[in-house]
């Protein structure tokens, strides 16, 4: 059986469903405690592993990673510095 046939037999859960589940769990875990600036928290928590994994997938090549992410390489470099991600 080909990979494509195997994938069609086992449909993948969309990324948004995983995110929704994680956000819901996070909000429940707050247990009544407030949170502010949730958007910034979520973006930081998502961007760091996204950049790390894409850079790893691209063998550290920032130009390829930026292209894959759909952002300018300068933007990627800025974000890597902001998050303290070492790409050496």
Buried (B, 14 or more C-beta within 10 A) or exposed (E): EEEEEEEEEEEEEEEEEEEEEEEEEBEEEEEEEEEEEEEEEBEEEEBBEBBBEBBEEBEEBBEBBBBBBEBEBEEBEEBBEEEEBEBE
